[in-house]
């Protein structure tokens, strides 16, 4: 930690300033409380009557006054310092405060004309809130200035860091609820300060909002001793600045304390950034000592300024303030009176004129134009998004003289492409690679030739590929990688998250929420498209030779495919060039979540670049060079495959069939984009039935070798002619038969191996079972031979380990160009 | 924080003791290193030759020496203090050290006779390690003394706390890797000390193992300033005790420092426990000040004692020591020599006799019998498991005079059952309820009549249901809940995890790993069955009236159903009594993961207790009282349902059909245990085809209303006669059409409503489409009426909100008993 003398900031607010801030805050509280209750009489121009109250009271009050206080003071700070700022609102159910802020500053009405800054717009604001088909009580995509919904808690700080990366002039305030602070992702996020570059990144200002309670419980951080909390926050690398309010506090004192804390934080941030950016070489290169970033601890009552006691029970400053503080107001005149007293305590007549327009002094602290929190282009990142300068694939493609002749590591070639993309974006800094300590392990390390891993903590002699200004973010937390990337994308940049396939499940929930965000954002007219969230899942289930069972799980695909079809895409490129073509495609897409599954181990090069591009564009296709079908006739059987390992086994099976059953007409189909299997009515990438039937036939046996859980293919194709299991589609895939073992043993254990596929063809092709008993026995014998070989040698048998493809074209002397 | 004068512990080891400890540690290191390399010559009785080396070197060295040091010193501590201890080994790929420890103390050989404590057993230990079909390099279920595999990182500390709860005499050491310390779940786990009761729980002793590197990267906690780290750990509520070793450290010094740190920690733990347990009333009731629990920070080089430099690159104390430190040893004589020098540096001849048996001084620190770490019954919890004293359901069942006459909140009745179960286990303390701040929200709060929420942090006047000795664990982290429960179950106790349905996805990955653990544990002969992991998913997708889209996700079922069928079970009880019957069942099961999905809102009581029990036992059944089929004839159509909301809509559809199409013969089928839909070959609960056909018919239209994503039903039933979508099975379910809205609007948006189901029947029953156009139009009109009603009133229309079931039996005057 640092021993610099702390900056002491003298913030002296004039009484008028304090009153202006208080008016703004009271207006936010008034507008928020009314959102919970009112369907009429928005300005309380007449006494409150039951018919002014919504029939069903749904909404949340607890966190709102604290969020309002931050909104007010962030306004002041932005105005006073001439700063671009963005706020990530962490606490759940805080939308009422943020909507109130956006309405008050005018942004809501500019984006949604029926939310105009007058009595009519105010009433619309109140009526729609938390009502059927209306506006959610979370800061969903329809809320101006929001980049996270916060319905699922824990991601605010990670999102804030993601927004701050490569935005050197931006201040990102992150209000962290003390409820969400108990979650794992949030707890890990505190260490993100070791990855924030004071030179190229903006600042993150966490505001830990200790209001003491969750739904029905105290919070941990509000109940530990103050010195323990202080040690914790300093241990995270922060210098905490404290603001404390109790139910009885004089608001003017609180405003002065908040203003001083925010000014103090900004002074520290500006000093740190200035030193890093303008200082000597040492500071510029980031080798100077890491400073503690300031943060604010706001201890303020849950449900502050609301009813203190109802029915003899304390509400304010308890968990009972979480939702509706006074209920039964339509039925009970006393309760109605209580509500009216509460609402009038904000003195709405001082805040709004007769037409419902905010009076001048209420808006004194509000910034202008795009500086308003609800108008920040960073919070509507599509406004800032630029096309990526994607490299020409020709320079990264691997040469393919003949189908399947050579082998390459797909992800290594992608690493080359990423290296060039990093170089091309060096000045723009709008592309980053994210991953949990696996860039090398996933064979993407060529990217380090262009940029190192970001690292602001101590460096030691011998460290490799670490630097203060790097754009590869590595931390052993999939949650942080995902949260950072989401924040980065939603503020208008591009990225790729490379992960071990199995551990993508760590972020299932976050991925699902991001899909929901994109799904909802598509329905918000003023939200501009953002770059897609791209996953590269590698080190996949079939090649966990020494990691074993715990590292074998292809189910992330299933999780994603359950989500909104407008948003989700899954690609399984079978080789290096196809991976490059898929990567090039997904990096150009907008508003989707793309999952790309590809191996890092040497893989046969099935397709040349042009073929790969065409194959990727079609999403699936017949590989006529790999089958034996005769032109113009339907084949006897279709061998279909998706994924690199299944493709290899399928081609090996095709070769075995050619050798052992030369009369059989075999078609080989490879699927890259699995949504093509769905009907067009179910997914925008779905193939029309006629095209599907043209590829898979309507009635010939289809033996499908698939990378993941086999039933997913049935689920996608069940509406097709041959889709049911009693029909001709037969799928092999991963069936949780995993362990520490060799690649070929894995496919044998899961019945996905070439010999089993041949047996499946024999079993399912009419008339073949009796004709081909000897071939079938031979296949069974090979599986037996494998099992004894591996027991004895611990390796795969030579005929498998050394297998190479030789297709009919080689046999007939044809060459591939 | 506390200001007690710190305990200063004077640990003086004699030279002989130090030498004994060092011999044990050297033996562990030798045995570990040999596991990576050797297939022969285990005692190095002859010069190392290439044929002694495994053909494929797979394994990990980096973390092993540090884990070995902990194993050695935990042995000493257990022996010196007469303590029961368990160790949770957090760092990944540490199994070699733990297997070495178990082999050395003899437990491995007792459990697996071919791992005997002689040269033959030693060779078996070496050969099987990290080889195909052999022993994983993670501490998988086959590793004695292990309760977590650690293949996926981040759960060690949570598991340790779970093991310590209600085990007052147990010391649980948790080695936390500095890699896993970056994960969210681990970061959140540090705060678990606010939930540990010094009276009824055991102690957790975290050992933060700072070896500095992950796979290819430095770790954050090893690179922050020491005072920052110290503040962080104190902020977590710990008193850290430091042990530091560098590549050049004299092992004797390190042993003395480790012994002093462990003794110091135990002194503190014993003082704290003694004061809490034997002190005055204040301390006994837990109202005394929370003390900081001690922890050890072990800073020691990655790959310590291994080769310092290979090929001019530093290995020891860098990330390069992560896997195999010297490779190419079979091919390169120099490398082979390097390996031999390394292995001989442990002086095996001093450690083992000619038969490979450990010499006496090596075993001096090893405890006896069940005190040995690999023999702890706590690590094989089934040895300690007792049947739960489950209450009679009769006292909690709701009276059902006629099917569907009344309504109850299912989870509230379950809360009563849990209350009684908590009371019945008050002395035994072997049952706990886990949840993220939602026990009240999920309507389970009656449990608080028996036991409060555990809380060791500060209490304030007005707090409710908080207490230092409670057995309800609430923290806003699904990760912690899951990790604690796993640790609790694997050490032989029982529990239930109640969560909002949508946020179960937060623990997808942990749940998947636990299924894998149970799957693998079934294959380990000496592992005794443990209590199943039970989820109650409530506050489900259909009733998120004010939480909206972010809280709507039924996909946890799909995730779980992808996993090993021997382990996974999913139940969808349609009403209160069925929920009780299901809960009673799952709490009796062993070695499975049970997912129970049930609502908390008032729900029709369809079944009396005896009916519910029978229905639950069958898993699905025809509700003849709800349909109109004529005895002995196949019905015209089958209405099937699974889940409480779909059941209600299905019964309403049945009533509409009875009213509008009285001639139609309708069968109603309800499914509780969805695995019944699978073939018996695919899941142990699968229904034989003939029974399936007897229920669903082979060819009549089946309109299936399902709680979750509809395609799951197709995936389960696709092998059935009518399983494909082109066949007669038609499924309605949740299709991501969510928002903040009313219950009935949710089902309309997702086409699961009663009117749509009737339309489906009309559309899919041969001949009906033309006969019933007017009825169909009427249904369409009702859906239109709903949409305008909700727009106008914000509520559900009266004919839906006030709907009650009246079955044919009422009409015919039959009564239900």
Contacts between the chains, C-beta under 8 A, distances in Angstrom:
chain1	res1	chain2	res2	distance
A	1	B	225	5.9
A	1	B	227	5.2
A	1	B	228	5.2
A	1	B	231	7.2
A	54	B	794	7.0
A	55	B	793	7.0
A	55	B	794	6.0
A	55	B	795	6.1
A	56	B	794	6.2
A	56	B	795	6.2
A	58	B	545	6.2
A	58	B	546	3.7
A	58	B	740	7.7
A	59	B	546	6.7
A	60	B	546	7.9
A	130	B	546	5.4
A	130	B	740	6.1
A	131	B	740	7.2
A	131	B	794	5.2
A	132	B	740	6.8
A	132	B	741	4.0
A	132	B	742	5.1
A	132	B	745	5.7
A	132	B	790	5.3
A	132	B	794	5.4
A	132	B	795	7.9
A	133	B	739	6.1
A	133	B	740	7.4
A	133	B	741	5.5
A	133	B	745	7.2
A	133	B	790	7.2
A	133	B	791	7.5
A	134	B	740	6.3
A	135	B	740	7.6
A	136	B	548	4.4
A	136	B	549	7.0
A	136	B	550	7.7
A	136	B	739	7.5
A	136	B	740	4.9
A	137	B	546	6.1
A	137	B	547	7.6
A	137	B	548	7.5
A	137	B	740	7.3
A	138	B	547	7.7
A	138	B	548	6.9
A	138	B	550	6.0
A	140	B	548	7.5
A	140	B	549	7.5
A	140	B	550	7.7
A	149	B	550	5.4
A	151	B	547	6.5
A	151	B	548	6.9
A	151	B	549	7.4
A	151	B	550	2.6
A	151	B	551	5.9
A	152	B	502	7.4
A	152	B	503	6.2
A	152	B	506	7.5
A	152	B	550	5.7
A	152	B	551	8.0
A	153	B	476	6.8
A	154	B	184	7.7
A	179	B	437	7.0
A	179	B	476	4.9
A	180	B	476	6.9
A	182	B	188	6.6
A	182	B	191	7.0
A	182	B	475	5.5
A	182	B	476	3.9
A	182	B	477	5.2
A	182	B	480	7.8
A	183	B	184	7.2
A	183	B	188	6.3
A	183	B	476	6.0
A	183	B	477	5.0
A	183	B	479	7.5
A	184	B	154	7.7
A	184	B	183	7.2
A	184	B	184	3.1
A	184	B	185	4.3
A	184	B	186	7.6
A	184	B	187	6.2
A	184	B	188	4.0
A	184	B	189	8.0
A	184	B	477	5.6
A	184	B	479	4.4
A	184	B	480	7.4
A	185	B	184	4.3
A	186	B	184	7.6
A	186	B	188	7.9
A	187	B	184	6.1
A	187	B	187	3.7
A	187	B	188	4.2
A	187	B	190	7.6
A	187	B	191	7.6
A	188	B	182	6.6
A	188	B	183	6.3
A	188	B	184	4.0
A	188	B	186	7.9
A	188	B	187	4.2
A	188	B	188	7.8
A	189	B	184	8.0
A	190	B	187	7.6
A	191	B	182	7.0
A	191	B	187	7.6
A	191	B	220	5.3
A	194	B	220	5.4
A	194	B	223	7.7
A	194	B	224	7.2
A	214	B	437	4.3
A	214	B	476	5.6
A	215	B	437	5.2
A	215	B	438	6.7
A	215	B	440	6.9
A	215	B	441	5.4
A	216	B	437	6.4
A	216	B	438	7.9
A	216	B	439	7.3
A	216	B	440	4.2
A	216	B	441	6.7
A	217	B	437	4.9
A	217	B	453	6.8
A	217	B	466	7.8
A	217	B	474	5.6
A	217	B	476	8.0
A	218	B	455	7.5
A	218	B	457	7.4
A	218	B	460	7.4
A	218	B	463	6.6
A	218	B	466	7.3
A	219	B	476	7.6
A	220	B	191	5.3
A	220	B	194	5.5
A	220	B	457	6.2
A	220	B	475	7.1
A	223	B	194	7.7
A	223	B	457	3.8
A	223	B	458	4.3
A	223	B	459	7.8
A	223	B	460	7.9
A	224	B	194	7.2
A	224	B	237	6.9
A	224	B	457	5.8
A	224	B	458	7.4
A	225	B	1	5.9
A	225	B	458	7.7
A	227	B	1	5.1
A	228	B	1	5.2
A	228	B	234	7.0
A	228	B	235	5.7
A	228	B	237	6.3
A	229	B	235	6.9
A	230	B	235	7.6
A	231	B	1	7.2
A	231	B	231	4.4
A	231	B	232	7.4
A	231	B	234	4.6
A	231	B	235	3.9
A	232	B	231	7.4
A	232	B	232	6.6
A	232	B	234	7.9
A	232	B	235	2.5
A	232	B	236	6.6
A	233	B	235	7.0
A	234	B	228	7.0
A	234	B	231	4.6
A	234	B	232	7.9
A	234	B	235	7.4
A	235	B	228	5.7
A	235	B	229	6.9
A	235	B	230	7.6
A	235	B	231	3.9
A	235	B	232	2.5
A	235	B	233	7.0
A	235	B	234	7.4
A	235	B	235	4.8
A	235	B	236	7.9
A	236	B	232	6.6
A	236	B	235	8.0
A	237	B	224	6.9
A	237	B	228	6.3
A	314	B	462	6.0
A	318	B	462	6.2
A	437	B	179	7.0
A	437	B	214	4.3
A	437	B	215	5.2
A	437	B	216	6.4
A	437	B	217	4.9
A	438	B	215	6.6
A	438	B	216	7.9
A	439	B	216	7.3
A	440	B	215	6.9
A	440	B	216	4.2
A	441	B	215	5.4
A	441	B	216	6.6
A	453	B	217	6.8
A	455	B	218	7.5
A	457	B	218	7.4
A	457	B	220	6.2
A	457	B	223	3.8
A	457	B	224	5.8
A	458	B	223	4.3
A	458	B	224	7.3
A	458	B	225	7.7
A	459	B	223	7.8
A	460	B	218	7.3
A	460	B	223	7.9
A	462	B	314	6.1
A	462	B	318	6.2
A	463	B	218	6.6
A	466	B	217	7.8
A	466	B	218	7.3
A	474	B	217	5.6
A	475	B	182	5.5
A	475	B	220	7.2
A	476	B	153	6.8
A	476	B	179	5.0
A	476	B	180	6.9
A	476	B	182	3.9
A	476	B	183	6.0
A	476	B	214	5.7
A	476	B	219	7.6
A	477	B	182	5.2
A	477	B	183	5.0
A	477	B	184	5.7
A	479	B	183	7.5
A	479	B	184	4.4
A	480	B	182	7.9
A	480	B	184	7.4
A	502	B	152	7.4
A	503	B	152	6.2
A	503	B	509	6.8
A	505	B	508	4.9
A	505	B	509	3.8
A	505	B	512	5.9
A	505	B	559	7.8
A	506	B	152	7.5
A	506	B	508	8.0
A	506	B	509	4.5
A	508	B	505	4.8
A	508	B	506	7.9
A	508	B	508	4.1
A	508	B	509	6.9
A	508	B	559	7.1
A	509	B	503	6.8
A	509	B	505	3.8
A	509	B	506	4.6
A	509	B	508	6.9
A	512	B	505	5.9
A	512	B	553	5.9
A	512	B	555	7.1
A	513	B	550	6.1
A	516	B	549	5.5
A	516	B	550	6.0
A	516	B	736	7.9
A	519	B	549	7.9
A	519	B	736	6.8
A	520	B	549	6.4
A	545	B	58	6.2
A	546	B	58	3.7
A	546	B	59	6.7
A	546	B	60	7.9
A	546	B	130	5.5
A	546	B	137	6.2
A	547	B	137	7.7
A	547	B	138	7.7
A	547	B	151	6.5
A	548	B	136	4.3
A	548	B	137	7.5
A	548	B	138	6.9
A	548	B	140	7.5
A	548	B	151	6.9
A	549	B	136	7.0
A	549	B	140	7.5
A	549	B	151	7.4
A	549	B	516	5.5
A	549	B	519	7.9
A	549	B	520	6.4
A	550	B	136	7.7
A	550	B	138	6.1
A	550	B	140	7.7
A	550	B	149	5.4
A	550	B	151	2.6
A	550	B	152	5.8
A	550	B	513	6.1
A	550	B	516	6.0
A	551	B	151	5.9
A	551	B	152	8.0
A	553	B	512	6.0
A	555	B	512	7.2
A	555	B	559	6.4
A	555	B	562	4.9
A	558	B	558	6.4
A	558	B	559	7.4
A	558	B	562	6.0
A	559	B	505	7.8
A	559	B	508	7.1
A	559	B	555	6.4
A	559	B	558	7.5
A	559	B	559	6.3
A	562	B	555	4.9
A	562	B	558	6.1
A	562	B	709	5.1
A	562	B	736	8.0
A	563	B	736	6.3
A	564	B	736	4.8
A	709	B	562	5.1
A	711	B	715	4.5
A	711	B	718	7.2
A	712	B	715	7.8
A	714	B	714	7.2
A	714	B	715	6.1
A	714	B	718	4.9
A	715	B	711	4.5
A	715	B	712	7.8
A	715	B	714	6.2
A	715	B	715	4.8
A	718	B	711	7.3
A	718	B	714	5.0
A	718	B	718	6.2
A	718	B	724	5.5
A	718	B	725	4.8
A	719	B	724	7.9
A	719	B	725	4.3
A	719	B	726	6.7
A	720	B	726	8.0
A	721	B	726	7.2
A	723	B	724	5.5
A	723	B	725	6.9
A	723	B	726	7.0
A	724	B	718	5.5
A	724	B	719	7.9
A	724	B	723	5.6
A	724	B	724	2.8
A	724	B	725	7.8
A	724	B	726	7.0
A	724	B	727	6.5
A	725	B	718	4.8
A	725	B	719	4.4
A	725	B	723	7.0
A	725	B	724	7.8
A	726	B	719	6.7
A	726	B	720	8.0
A	726	B	721	7.2
A	726	B	723	6.9
A	726	B	724	7.0
A	727	B	724	6.4
A	736	B	516	7.8
A	736	B	519	6.9
A	736	B	562	8.0
A	736	B	563	6.2
A	736	B	564	4.8
A	739	B	132	8.0
A	739	B	133	6.1
A	739	B	136	7.5
A	740	B	58	7.7
A	740	B	130	6.1
A	740	B	131	7.3
A	740	B	132	6.8
A	740	B	133	7.4
A	740	B	134	6.4
A	740	B	135	7.7
A	740	B	136	4.9
A	740	B	137	7.3
A	741	B	132	4.0
A	741	B	133	5.5
A	742	B	132	5.1
A	745	B	132	5.7
A	745	B	133	7.2
A	790	B	132	5.3
A	790	B	133	7.1
A	791	B	133	7.5
A	793	B	55	7.0
A	794	B	54	7.0
A	794	B	55	6.0
A	794	B	56	6.1
A	794	B	131	5.2
A	794	B	132	5.4
A	795	B	55	6.1
A	795	B	56	6.2
A	795	B	132	7.8
